[in-house]
């Protein structure tokens, strides 16, 4: 089970790191072509979400890998669950139903990490 958790954590970390870097670094005009919602919210919020996603990605891997404050891995996964709940609510409110499966998959995977690192293979 530990290997399965590591695989899920690695996949989530790559996904969130990629998405976070895009939101934190790309010009809003460029980002707005593929993510239309960024044109509807303040730029600071887009950058905040990007930085939160990057920190979540790092938090999924680094604490448990180094053994330094491994509970932060659980905290990072909880934070990413909250990010996906917020994202799903936002997309639902805009009737962007095509994006919801991605939000739900990421939410379920992050929740699995929370459960796995608490109950199956404690961090």
Secondary structure, DSSP 8 states (H G I E B T S, - for coil): -HHHHHHHHHHHHHHHHHHHHHHHHS-HHHHHHH-GGGGTS-HHHHHHHHHHHHHHHHHHHHHHHHTSSTHHHHHHHHHHHHHHHHHHHHHHHTT-HHHHHHHHHHHHHHHHHHHIIIIIS--
